[in-house]
Amino acid sequence: QVQLVESGGGLVQAGGSLRLSCAASGSTFSINDMGWYRQAPGKQREVVATITRGGSTNYADSVKGRFTIARDNAKNTVYLQMNSLKPEDTAVYYCAAKRFFARDFGSWGTGTQVTVSS
């Protein structure tokens, strides 16, 4: 079992920055990929960024150049640095983890709200 706890959300003006953190506990040795997803009101959940245990990253086109995902394996923590925030980035942000040999992300945090005002 893997438990994920997000922190760092809040209210920020457009153009501002926020840094999200996600601490993993439990069977952390089993985690390969970690990632951030988001869900805006009335929309489906979408991937924001993912990172492998080795540090390879992928980003949604909508956040490339503005968001940076990073990971500290020693602390079992993943971060999402969000710069140049836009109102359309407003959503609940979820941390996710995928075990080795798993097809999908199977462990999820409860989410943290990010609100960007115009």
Secondary structure, DSSP 8 states (H G I E B T S, - for coil): -EEEEEE--EEEETT--EEEEEEEEESGGGEEEEEEEEE-TTS--EEEEEE-TT--EEE-TTTTTTEEEEEETTTTEEEEEE-S--GGG-EEEEEEEEETT-SS--EE---EEEEEE-
